[in-house]
Each structure stands twice: as structure tokens, then as C-alpha cells.
């Protein structure tokens, strides 16, 4: 495992240097490394499921994950935020922050990062934005990934893609999808179903609601990272991943940023560790940091934080990282 991580580091650096002026990039990373004295680097991953069809037009985010990298210990922590969490400063759900960023005349990434930093109480350094189709394409490039489900699920109300494309009385509105407990192989044929399903149970602990979906999204991200590490010897695969990143992902994390980060943590990479953090959520405002109020809030079904300034949520995230 440790050997593979080092090989991955070397391979990524070789790939980047093949596309950049080597001397300039390396000199900058060694002499003016922007992360050299940093203890933590925070990334925000936004997953879009854009719709522009006869039934719906939307550009909101279904996936919102904080990826926090402790540079001193090489520990990566994943924290998912449910898309229905209410954001008081803008009076919207947090899944509306991305669409609102498209309307700004200032820097889009700054707008996104400033508002999400207000929620989590952590500075967000970089953002990655991808669509569901991007995710499907990426998993296909990897040759699929394996995830292990503690509890299987069946969703009888998954929106039928054929109906969305062509609404008709002859086409069922919903289809049934199912994933058993245990090891599941995800590829381009089913990964979209896996990360988007939210009607497979009435409660999150059984895999239903947005909470169940955010848990599966973390499982998928963990599986993707593991697949890349396991294929450190496959330079062609890493090259395809690199090209995909450049061609399809919206981000403010550049090649130079990548070089700086890898060189800043090179001495700790053998200790690489990944952990998933689950925010206490439910229906009790006394015990759950975010909760369903059991009624419409400003005409919408939402999660609410215990305090309007997100203090308890911020403290939990800080203590968990």
C-alpha cells in the first residue's frame, strides 16, 4: 500500500511535468511552495445533476463534500453536507449556492468558497465542480470501482431516464433499481443510480433520504481514491485520469497547486489515511446538529442547523478534523 502511494506520487509528477515547463514548475514548488507552512488544505466538491428537459430545468448541486487534507499527518477527512441544509445569509438551501454563483460578476469560486466557509467554519482553499455525467465517465475510465454496502437497498421510485427524455403515457414514470448488501461493482451502467437514489427507504439509517445518499457518495469517493492508488503502475490509466481532470472538471486547483501540494506532503504520504465523518442529523434539535423541523420552513422541506450562525456544526467539524 505504501509503495503504491509513492509510485502514484511519482507518476502524477511525471504526468504533470510532461505538460508543463518543468524547470519553472519545479523551481516554484521548491522555492515558493505555497503550502509548505500550511497544516491543512480544504477542498469543496460540488456534484451537479443538471436538468434541461421537458419536465425540469435545474442546475442545483446534489453532492456537497468537504475534503479536508491534514498536511502534517496525510489524513484526508470527508464531510458531506445534505443539499437541503438551509442557508440563512441568502435565504436558500445550500444546493442553490452554485446556481447563484453563476449570476455573480465577481469570481465564481470566491463566491462559492466564501459562503460554504460561513457554514462549516473552515477556510475553503479550492473547489472542484463536476456533473453526474462527468462522474459516470470518470468511473468508466477507471474500469469501474467496488463498494461494500452494509445494508442493501431497493428503490421503486427512481425517475425513469426514458420518461424524462420523452414523457409519455406508454413509458413508466419510475423504474426499480436494487443494490444488495456486500460488495457491489459500480460502472457506467449503474453508478448514476447508486449516487442519485433517495427514495429507497423512509429513514436514512436504512439508506433512504438525502442522508443515505450522502453516505453512499462518500463510499464512492473512497472507492475512487483506492482504485487510483491500486493502479499506480498503470501509467496509461493515470494519463487518462489526468486528461479527464483537465477537460471536464471545473476547478481552481491548478497543476502548479498539485505539484506544490505533493511536494509539501511527500514526507508524510506513507502515513496516508482516509476517514469519513458523519454529521449528527435527524429530527431532534436538541441532539441533532442539523434536523428536519417536521414542517415546511419558508415553504420548503429543509434541514435546519441548531443555531442560525451554525456554531454547533462548525464546532463539530473542527473537533472531528
N, C-alpha and C positions, 0 to 999 in steps of 0.2 A: 504493500500500500504506500509506504513512504517513498520507495523507489519510483513508483508510478507518478507520485505528485511531483517529484523533482524532474522527471522526464517531461511531464506536462508543462512545467515552468520553462524548461529549455526549449521545447517545441514551440510554445507560444512566442517566446522571444525571437526564435529563428523566423517564424512566420511574419511577425511584425517588422523585423529588420529587413525582410525581403521586399517590403512595400514602402519603407521609409528611408530617408537619408540616414544611414547607420551612424555615422560619426556624430551628427548633430543630436540625434535622439539619445544615443548612449551618453554622450558628454553631458547633456542636460540632466539625464537621470542620475548621473554620478555626482554632479557638482551642484545642481539646483533642484534636487528632488523635493517636490512639494509635500510629500508625505513622510519625509524622513523623521520629523519630530512629532508626528501625529500618533495618537494612541488608538483612534477609532475612525473608521470611514463608513458613512451611511449611504446606502443606495435605496432608491424607491423604484419598485417595479409596478408598472400600471399595465394591466391587461385589458384591451378593448374588445368588445364584441359588437362592432358597428353593424347597424341595420339600415338599409335604404331600399325597402321593398314595398309591396302593396299594403302590408299590414303595419309596418312600423318604420319610423326614421329616428335613429338614436345613435349617439356617439359616446355613451357613458362608459365608465370603467367597471368591469365585473370583478377584476382581480386587483387587489392593492396589497402589496407585500413590502415591508421594511426589511432590507437585508443589511444587517449591521456587522461589519468586519472589525474585530478587535486585532489591531496590528501587532500587539505585544504577545498575544497568545495564538494567533492564526485561527481564532474561533469565529465562525460565521453563525449568526443568530437570525432566524426567520420569525417575523412577527406579522401576522395577517390582520388587516383591518376589514371588518364587514362593510360592504359597499353602502349599506343603509344607515350607517352612523351619521347622526345629524351634526352639521357644522354650523354653529351659531353665528360666527362672523359674517357669513354670506347667506345664511338662512336657506341652506340647501343640504341634501345628502352629499356625502363626500365623493360619491361617484359622479357628481356634477362639476367637480373642480377642474377636471381635464377639459370638458367642453367649454367652460368659462375661460380657460387659458387661451383658447383659440380666438377669443374676441379681444384679447389684450394687445395694445400697441407696444408694450414693453416686452421684455424677454419672457417667452412662454415657460421655459424651465424655471426661471426665478419665481414666477407666479405660482407654479405648482409646488415647488420646494418650500417656499415661504409659508404657504397655507398648511401643508402637511406637517411642517415643523411646529406650527402652532398647536396642532393636535397632539403630536407624540412627545413634544418637549425635547426633541433631539434635532440637531442641525442635519439637514439632508444635503449631501455633497453632490450626488449625481442621480440622474433619473434615466430609466430605460422604459420605453413605451413600445408595446407590440400588440398585434391583433390576435384573435383566436386562430385565424388562418396562418399567421406567422408561426404560432405555436405548433400547429399541425405540421407545417412544412419543416420546422426545426426538428421535431421528433422523428420525422421521416428521414431527415439527413442522418440522424443518429442510428437509424435502423431499428427504432423503437426502444422503449425502456420498460423495466419491470418495477411494479409497485406491489407492496404487500398490504392488503386490507384486513384489518382485524374483524370488521363486520361487512359482509356483502350487502348489496342493495339492489332493488328493482324500482325503476321509475316508469310508471304507467302514463305519465303526462308530459313526456318530453316532446317539445314542439317538433312537428314533422318538417324536415327541411324541404320536402317536395311540396307540402302545402304552403309553406312560406313563399316558395318560388312561384307557385301557381295556385292560389286559393280556389278550391272547387269543392262542390258537394260530393264528388266522386273520390276525393282524396281525404283520408283521415287527418284530423287536426293534430292528433298526438300519435306517437309511437311508443313502444315499450323497449326500454334498454335495461340491461342487467349486468352486474359485476359480482362475481362470487367472492366469499371470504377467501383469504390466502393470496397467492401470487397471481397477479394479472399482468399480461403483456399488453402495453399500450403502443399503438402505432397510428398511422394517419387515418385508419378506418374507425377508431373508437376513442382516441384521446380527447376529441372535442366533446363527446358525450360525457366522458369521465369528469372533466373540469367544469362543465356547464350545468349538470343536473342539480336541481334543487327541490324537486317535488317527490323524492323517493321515500320520504318519511315525514311524520308530523313534528319530530323533535330532532335537534341537532345531534344528540348522542347516538341516534340510530342512522345518522348520515344525511338527514334532511335539513332543510332551510339553508340560508346562506352560510351558517356556521359550519355545517358539514361540508359544504363546497370549499370553503377556505382551507379546511383541514386537508382535503384531497389535493388542493393546489400546492400546499406545502410538500406533501408526499411526492408530487410530480417534480417539483423543483429539486428536491433532494435526489430523486432518481436520475434527473438530467445531469446534475453535478457528478454523481457517482459514475454514470456512463462515460462522461468525458475523461474522468480520471482513469477508469478501467481501460480506455482506449488510447492511452498515452503514446503507445508505439505506432499508432495508425496516423501517420502524418497527413495522408490524403484526407482522412476524416476531419482532422483538426483544421486543415486548409479550407475545407468546405464550410466548417463552422465559422471560421474567421470571415470568409466571404459573405456568408449569410448575415452575420452580425453587421457588416458594413452596408449591405444592400437593403436590408429590410427593417432593422431596428432603429427607431428614433432615440437618440441619446445625446447627452452632453459629456459622455465619458470617452475620451479620445484614445488613440494609440499611445500617445505620449503619456497620458494618465495611466494606461495599462502597464507600460514599462516602469514608470515611477513606482507604482504600487507593488509590482512583482519584485523589484529590486529592494524596496523598503522592507518587505516581509520575508526575504529569501532565507534568513537565518532561522525563521520560525515555522516555515512551511511544513517541516517534518512533524510538527505538532498539530497539523490541520484537523479541525473538529467542527462538526455542524450540529446545531441544536435548534429544535423547533419550540417556540414559545406560544402558548395559548392564552389569550386574554380571557379572564373570567367573564362570561356573558350568559344572560338568561332573562329572567323576568322579575328578579328581586333587586330593587335599587339599593338595598342595604348591604347585600353581599356581592352583587354582580357589578363590575366596573362599568359595563355597558349593558343596557337592559331594554327589553321591549316594554313600553308603558301599558300595554294591554288595551290600547285605544288609538285612534288616529291622532297624530300630532301634526297640527297645521295641515290637516287634510291628507296626511301620508302615513304609511306604516314605516316606522323608523326604529333604530336603536338610539338610545339617549345615553350620554355619559352621566356619571353620578353628579358632577358639577359642570356648570356651563364653561368653566375655564379648563376642563379636562385634567385637573390637578391629580386626582387619584390614578387616572390612566397613565399619566406621564410618570408618576412615581413608580408604578408597577413596571413600566417598560425600563426605566432607569435601573431599578433593582434587579431586573431579570437579565440585563445585558452583561 
